[in-house]
Amino acid sequence: MKTLLVTGGAGFIGSNLVRLIAREGRYRIIVLDALTYAGNLENIQDVVNGDTVTFVHGSITDAALVASILANADIDAILHLAAESHVDRSIQSAAPFIETNVVGTLVLLEAAKAAGVRRFVHVSTDEVYGTLGPDDPAFTEETPLQPNSPYSASKASSDLLVRSFVHTHGMDAVITRCSNNYGPYQFPEKFIPLMTLNAIDGRGLPVYGDGLQVRDWLHVEDHCRGIMMAYEQGKAGEVYNFGGYGEEKNIVVAKAILKHLGKDESLLTYVADRPGHDRRYAINPRKVAHELGWEPEWNFEDGLRATVEWYQSHTAWCENVRSGEYRTYYQRQYEQRG
Ligand SMILES: NC(=O)c1ccc[n+]([C@@H]2O[C@H](COP(=O)([O-])OP(=O)(O)OC[C@H]3O[C@@H](n4cnc5c(N)ncnc54)[C@H](O)[C@@H]3O)[C@@H](O)[C@H]2O)c1
């Protein structure tokens, strides 16, 4: 059985990807995750078994650690998802984004080259393309990179490093760029879980500016299937965009969440807009449909309802995240065993 190294596998998308791969049972997985505030080992606790799925606590910026993982396992591919991922935090302080997203990606690329890892799958974002006007055509793989936030600038920088390793070193790498993901296990600083948990608690739902920003919502399970298709069928050096055909205004999403939960729209609280807030993202997923045979299986209406229900029914997970208890999980599970 081939082995995959999944970076950021305790985060939102990474944990859904690890669960998908574990469920299918076709690969061994090593998860490398620093367990920052965004990493939660509880997300994958039921699939980490120390055999087909193992967990390594550490940073992708630790070159010695990464080299030792690659030296001790015959890794077919690195699925690279570890990142600082929240735009608002990058506005407060950009340095951690450069450290993890740029320096960390470089460490992985150097280590993958040295160890002869067959393929590098770099998970990026549509935010590298910048923002769209209301009538602009959706982003394609040929859209120029015009990142607007420190977060998207750090992701675009890492994309360019990957591109350079393909061009200069002949590395077999693919880059995936997706629209906004939603689904289970997303940390509640992001729009949909934040709105959902606030609504469940009867607290105000903070809507940036006029709430008319448009995002193209992609269910995380569809995205994870796409990452695996890019790994298994993608052509070296190619970029693949994944979108959910799910364009919707933030305010419409917030109102839909309130409706699902039977809560009143008086909970909507308009707050000052994020500086430099991108107005609209939309992905044209034609290339992945034609070349990989990928189509999203979730439509946004059903996916949103299922997601709201997931947060309603996973009260222990939500409570551990809200209280900060989740941050002690690693110590309790691993360090006490010595
Ligand atoms: N969430 C989205 O809507 C979205 C959209 C497009 C692209 N992406 C990209 O997908 C990837 C995963 O996003 P996510 O939403 O799951 O993020 P997340 O913030 O939920 O998870 C990131 C994970 O990376 C880990 N991590 C952070 N720094 C690390 C380091 N130095 N070394 C090792 N691990 C580290 C964290 O502990 C966490 O488990 C990111 O690369 C992100 O840019 C996300």
PDBQT file of the ligand as one rigid body, heavy atoms in Angstrom, charges set to zero:
ROOT
HETATM    1  N1  LIG A 401     -11.076  26.667   4.093  1.00  0.00    +0.000 N 
HETATM    2  C1  LIG A 401     -11.227  27.122   2.876  1.00  0.00    +0.000 C 
HETATM    3  O1  LIG A 401     -12.306  27.560   2.505  1.00  0.00    +0.000 OA
HETATM    4  C2  LIG A 401     -10.084  27.080   1.898  1.00  0.00    +0.000 A 
HETATM    5  C3  LIG A 401     -10.319  27.529   0.610  1.00  0.00    +0.000 A 
HETATM    6  C4  LIG A 401      -9.283  27.472  -0.303  1.00  0.00    +0.000 A 
HETATM    7  C5  LIG A 401      -8.052  26.956   0.058  1.00  0.00    +0.000 A 
HETATM    8  N2  LIG A 401      -7.831  26.539   1.323  1.00  0.00    +0.000 N 
HETATM    9  C6  LIG A 401      -6.500  26.007   1.639  1.00  0.00    +0.000 C 
HETATM   10  O2  LIG A 401      -6.662  24.667   2.104  1.00  0.00    +0.000 OA
HETATM   11  C7  LIG A 401      -5.694  24.365   3.096  1.00  0.00    +0.000 C 
HETATM   12  C8  LIG A 401      -6.385  23.880   4.352  1.00  0.00    +0.000 C 
HETATM   13  O3  LIG A 401      -7.277  24.886   4.806  1.00  0.00    +0.000 OA
HETATM   14  P1  LIG A 401      -8.167  24.707   6.101  1.00  0.00    +0.000 P 
HETATM   15  O4  LIG A 401      -9.352  25.551   5.948  1.00  0.00    +0.000 OA
HETATM   16  O5  LIG A 401      -8.300  23.273   6.414  1.00  0.00    +0.000 OA
HETATM   17  O6  LIG A 401      -7.200  25.369   7.196  1.00  0.00    +0.000 OA
HETATM   18  P2  LIG A 401      -7.213  25.234   8.776  1.00  0.00    +0.000 P 
HETATM   19  O7  LIG A 401      -6.738  26.551   9.278  1.00  0.00    +0.000 OA
HETATM   20  O8  LIG A 401      -8.499  24.686   9.259  1.00  0.00    +0.000 OA
HETATM   21  O9  LIG A 401      -6.114  24.114   9.081  1.00  0.00    +0.000 OA
HETATM   22  C9  LIG A 401      -4.749  24.326   8.898  1.00  0.00    +0.000 C 
HETATM   23  C10 LIG A 401      -4.004  23.195   9.583  1.00  0.00    +0.000 C 
HETATM   24  O10 LIG A 401      -2.605  23.406   9.359  1.00  0.00    +0.000 OA
HETATM   25  C11 LIG A 401      -1.919  23.239  10.599  1.00  0.00    +0.000 C 
HETATM   26  N3  LIG A 401      -0.707  24.063  10.553  1.00  0.00    +0.000 N 
HETATM   27  C12 LIG A 401      -0.607  25.418  10.589  1.00  0.00    +0.000 A 
HETATM   28  N4  LIG A 401       0.690  25.782  10.561  1.00  0.00    +0.000 NA
HETATM   29  C13 LIG A 401       1.415  24.635  10.491  1.00  0.00    +0.000 A 
HETATM   30  C14 LIG A 401       2.805  24.360  10.425  1.00  0.00    +0.000 A 
HETATM   31  N5  LIG A 401       3.718  25.334  10.413  1.00  0.00    +0.000 N 
HETATM   32  N6  LIG A 401       3.203  23.073  10.340  1.00  0.00    +0.000 NA
HETATM   33  C15 LIG A 401       2.290  22.054  10.350  1.00  0.00    +0.000 A 
HETATM   34  N7  LIG A 401       0.967  22.261  10.446  1.00  0.00    +0.000 NA
HETATM   35  C16 LIG A 401       0.530  23.544  10.500  1.00  0.00    +0.000 A 
HETATM   36  C17 LIG A 401      -2.907  23.685  11.657  1.00  0.00    +0.000 C 
HETATM   37  O11 LIG A 401      -2.582  23.150  12.944  1.00  0.00    +0.000 OA
HETATM   38  C18 LIG A 401      -4.209  23.148  11.098  1.00  0.00    +0.000 C 
HETATM   39  O12 LIG A 401      -4.422  21.812  11.517  1.00  0.00    +0.000 OA
HETATM   40  C19 LIG A 401      -4.886  25.638   3.316  1.00  0.00    +0.000 C 
HETATM   41  O13 LIG A 401      -3.691  25.531   2.573  1.00  0.00    +0.000 OA
HETATM   42  C20 LIG A 401      -5.768  26.738   2.754  1.00  0.00    +0.000 C 
HETATM   43  O14 LIG A 401      -5.004  27.802   2.253  1.00  0.00    +0.000 OA
HETATM   44  C21 LIG A 401      -8.825  26.603   2.261  1.00  0.00    +0.000 A 
ENDROOT
TORSDOF 0
